Amino acid sequence: MKLLFVSNLFPDEGNSVRGSDNAELLRCLRKSESFDIRVISPRPSLTAWTGNRCSVAVPSEGDSVFAPIFPKVRYLPKFGGRWNDMLMQRDLEQDFRRLINEFQPDVVLGSWLFPDGCALARLCDNERIPLVLITQGTDTHGYLGDSIRRRKIVEAIGRCEKVICRSADLARRLREAGAAPEKLHVVYNGVDPDTFRPIDSELAKQRLGIVSDAPSILFVGNFLPVKNPLFLVQAHAIWNTKRASAGKAPACLRMIGTGPLLGAIQAEAIRLGTANEVEILGRCSPEEVSLHMNAADLLCLTSRNEGFPNVIHEAMACNLLCISTEVGGIAERINHPRIGTLVPENDPESYIKAIESTLERTFALEDGAESPSWERSANDYAKILREATSFA
């Protein structure tokens, strides 16, 4: 089957983590289901207003097999809800039609509902080719509250054959917004079991050069307001104050990620006097993330909203328990004490209590059995994509 994938969320040589889950999905589809795949990954850019639509990135070495192109598209930040999908449609039309004619895909798969999915719905309608959309999280959580974007998203879903939702919570939100329930299918992201697997914690610490025996908690995610990393820095400081009063050594907080709140995180740790116990690790490879998961005592997430963060599946595969705020679709997977504990949002006392009680447990998740593989996820996608072609 020939598949054309279109989304702004796809990695390039300069940013290997942007849409890395989409790239992993496509690799698995190509390998296990014999899909022939091409990729268009539009890059919103203010310089696109000059008329220059040339590709602004080059593919990473492992993804060159998809012959991805990265055309610039016009975009209006903050106030573009009324127009960004139409701008993307116009700026993608030439490349889209060229690939439709040259590659002749059987189906189009688009990830990110607005503006990407809305633009694609009209492009596919014009070319009479079936479309399957993916909602990843923020494109549903963040945009359904805006009446214009909500209307456009529901219209796009009406034009496509199916929508893959990466949590049941996302499917519920789209259904309540007016999307046809029969079009919504829940498929969780998978993990690579060769990368994310349990290894001896002392061996992981040795490989990472960690010599301290003090408890350590781990954050993995973008440093964005929706991820609320500052809350974790503050909760960690309160927890260490309690530990100091009990004569215990300070615990370490290691944070994998980057983003606009990096400076604020560093400043807050200095203000709270915990800069020596907060390690900012930046972006890490999947192999490094796995090592840190095996070296840590807990994964700690503090999001204000989520679709479903795949870092939880990765932690499960490493037998690492998770503490998380109870938001979005997280409760669908953290549904047993052997997986982790959920706490209310912005409640530091409950969060610290959950950390302390979870660290006292004598059991852990068994062998990552609850964590789906990418192969299984790709098989679910393949079934949905094949079903969608029958609607053409």
N, C-alpha and C positions, 0 to 999 in steps of 0.2 A: 504494500500500500504506500502511496506517495502522500506525504504530510508536509504542509507548509505551516511553520510555527511563526507567530508574530507577537512580539511583546517588547516593551522597553526594558523588561527584566531578563537580561541575558548577559553573561560575562564577556569581557573582552580582555585583551592582553594587559591593559592597565588597571583593570578592576575585576579580579578573579572571583569575588564573592557576590557581585551583582547578579541576582537571578541564578545563583549556582544550583538551586534546587531544580529549576527548569532545565538547565543543561544536563544535570544528572538523569532526569526523567527521559530526555531525548536520547541520551546515550543508551539507556536501558531498552527503550523502544527499538532503537536501531539494532541492538545486539540480540534481544530475545524474541522480537516479533517481526523482524525483517522489514522494518519500515525504512523507506528512502525519505530523507528529511532535508528540507532547506529552511533557512531562518532569515527573517527580517526583524531587526531590532532597532526601532526608531529611537533616536536620541534627541529629546527636547532641547532646544538651544535658541538663545536670543539672537545669535548670529544667523540663524536660518531666515530671519526677516530680510536679510540682504539679498536673498534669492539663491544663496549657496546651499545646495542640498547634498553636497558630496559626503561620502562616508567619513565619520569622525573618529573611528576606532578600527582596530585590526583584531581579528579573532585570536583567542588563546590557542596554543598549539594543539591541544586535545580536541578543540571544537572546529578546526578547519574543515573537517569532513562534512560539516553542514553548510559550507560555503556561506557563512553569515555575512550580511551587509548591515551597516549601521548608519542609515541616512539621517541627516538632520531634519527635524520637523519644528515648525513654529509652535510656540507655547506662550501663554500668558499666565504668569505666576499670580496666585492669590485670587484674582478676579476673572479667571478664564473658564469658569464652569459653564458658561453659556456657549463658548466658542471652541474650546480646545479640541473636542472630538472632531469638529468640522475642519479645523486647521490640519489635524493629523490626517484625516481622510484625504484632503486635497494633496498634502505633501507626500503621502504614501502611494497615491494612485498610480503613478507611472511605474514605480518599482513593482508594485503589486500586480499590475496587469502584465508586465513583462514576465514575471515568474509564473503567472497563471498560464501564459501562452507557451513559455519555454519548458517549464517543469511539469505542467499539467497535473497538479495535485488532486487527489481524490477527496481531501478534506483539509480544512484550515483549523488550526488550534491556536487560540489567542489567550494570553494570560494578562490579567489586570483589566477590570471592567470599564474604567473610565480614565483617560479618553480612549485607550487602545481598543477595548472591546466594542465600544459604541461606534468608532470609526470602522472597524472591521465588519460589523454587522451590515452596514450599508454597502461596503465594498463587495462583500460576499454575495449580498442580495443582487447587486448589479451584475455580477458574473455568474449567478446561479450555481454557486458552489456551497456545500454544507459547511457549517461553522459550529465548532464546539468552543465554549469559553471556560476559563478558569477564574474563580475568585480566590484570591490569596489571603485576604484579611482586611487591610486598611481600605482597599477599594470598595469594600462593603460597609465596614464599620464607619469609616470617615465620610463617605459620600452619600449614603442613604438619608442622612439628616438634612441634606440640601435638596430642596424640592425640584430644582432644575435637573441636577445630576440624577436624582432618584428616577424622575420620569424618563430620562435618556437611557439609564441602565435597564429599566423594566422594558422599554421599547426594544433595546438591543437583545434582551433575552427572548422577547417575542419573535425576533427574526432568526435566532439561532436554533439549532436542533437540541442541544443539551448544554448544561452548565455543570462543571465539576467543582464542588465545594470542598475545601480542604479542612472543613470541620462541619459537624451537624449544626452548630450554632450559626454558621454563615448561611447554611441552607434555610434555617428557620427565619433569619432576618430577611432574606430575599423573598421567601414565601409571604411573609407578613407585609412586605412592600408591594406585593402584587404579582410576583413572578409565578408562572404556572408550576405547581408542585411536581408534576410528572417530568419536568425537564431537569430537576435538580438531583444530582448524584454526589454522595459523599465519598471521597477517596483521600485518605491521609497520605502525606509524604512518607517515603521510606528512609532507611538508612543503609549505609554500606557496611555489612557485617564484617568485612575484612579490615575495615578501618576502626569502626566503633565496636569494641569487644572488651570483655573484662581481662585485665592483666593484674599482676601483683602490684599493690599500691606502692610498696617500697621500691620495686623496680621502676615504676613510673616516676617516682620522686627522684631516683638516682639519674634517670635519663634527663630530667628537667633541671637537675642541679639543686633540688630542694633539700635542705638539711634540717629544717625545723620539724619538730614533732607536735607543734601546737595545732589545734584544729584549723582547718581551712575551708572557706566557702568560696564558690565559684559563680561568677556571672558571665553569661555569654550572650551577646546581643549588641545591637546598635545603640550608641549613646544618644538616644532621642527622648523627647519628653514623654511619648507614649510608653516607652519602656521604663521610665521613672527610675533611672539608676541612682539618682541623688537620694531617694528614699532608702535604698540599700546601704549607701555609704553612712547615712545617719543612723539606721538601725544597727549596723555593725559597730558604730562608735558607742552606742548605748549598751550593747551587749558586752563590749570590752570593758566598759566602766563597771558593769556588774561582775565580770570575771576578776577584775583587779580588786574589787572589794572582798572577793572570796579568796584572794591570794592565788589566783590562777594566771597563767601566762596569757598574753593577748592572742586572739585568734587572727588569722590572716584572711583578707578578702582579695581574691585575684579576679581581675576583670578583663575579659577578652572582648575586644571590639573597638570601635572608633566612632566618631560622629561629632555633631556640634556642641554637645554637652561635655566634651573632654575637659576643657579648661575649667568649667564649673565643678566637675568632679574633683579635679586636682585641688582647686581652691577650697572646696568644702572639707576635704580630708585634712588640709593644712589647718583650717579654722578649728576643726574638731580635735586636732592633735593626734590624728591616726595616720598621717602620711607614711610612716614607716611600716604600717600594717596593711596598707592598700597598694597593691601592685597593679599598674595599668600595663597590660601585655600587648595592646594593639591588635591588629589582625593576625590571626594564626591559621596555619594550614589545618585541614581536617585531622591529619595525623597528630599535630600538636594539641588540638582541642581534645582529642581522645586521650592523650597522655595526661592532660590536666584534669580531665574527668576522672580518670583512674587514680590520680593523686589526691583529689579533693575528698572532703567528707560529705558535702552537700552541694547540689546545684540550687542557686537562689535566683528566682525571677520575681520582678516587682511591677509588672506591666499594668497600665491603666486599661488597656484593651488588647485583644489578640484575636486572630483567627484560630490558628493553633501553631505555636512555635515548635519547629521540628527539633530544636535543641533538646526538648523533653524526650523525644524518641531516641536521640543520640545518647542521652544520659541513661535512659532505660537499658539500652544495649550494652552500656558499660557498668551496669549494676549500681548506678549512682542514684540515690534518693533525691527528691526534689521538693523544695518549698516554693510555693507560688501564690500570688494573689489569685483569687477566684474570679476570673474574668474570661469573656469570650468562650472558646471551646475547650479551655484547659481541663475543666472538670470531666470532659468526655474520656480523658486518658488517665488523669490523676484521680482515680476512683477507688483506690485501695491503699491502706497504710504501707503496704509493701512497695508502693510506687512513690508515694510522697504525701505531702500535707498541703491543704489549701487554707488560706487565711483571707480575711476581708482586706479590701484595698485601703491603704493609708492608715493602718493600725499597727504601729511599731511594737506595742506591747504584745499583741497576738503573734506578730511575726517572730519576735525574739523567743517567745515561749515555744513556738513551733520548731525553731532551730534547736533549742535546748532539748526538747522532748524527743525529737527525731534522732539527735546524736546519741541519746541514751539507749536507743533500740539495739537489739542484738541480732536483727535479721536485715537482709537486704533483698532487693529484687533478684529473682532467680534467673541467671543466665540470659537476661535480655529477651525472654520468651515473648513478652508482650509487644516488642518493638517490630513493626513491619519492615520488610526488606524493600529496596527499590524495585527488585524484580517483581514482587507481588503487586506493588503499586502500579508498575508499568503494565502488568497483565490486566489490571482493572481499567486503566486508561485505554488500552488496546481494544478491549471489549466495547467500551463506550464509543470510541472512534469508529469502529466497524459498524456498530448499530446506526451511527449518525449518517453513514453513507447511504443507507437504505431510504433516507428521507429525501435524497437528492432528486 
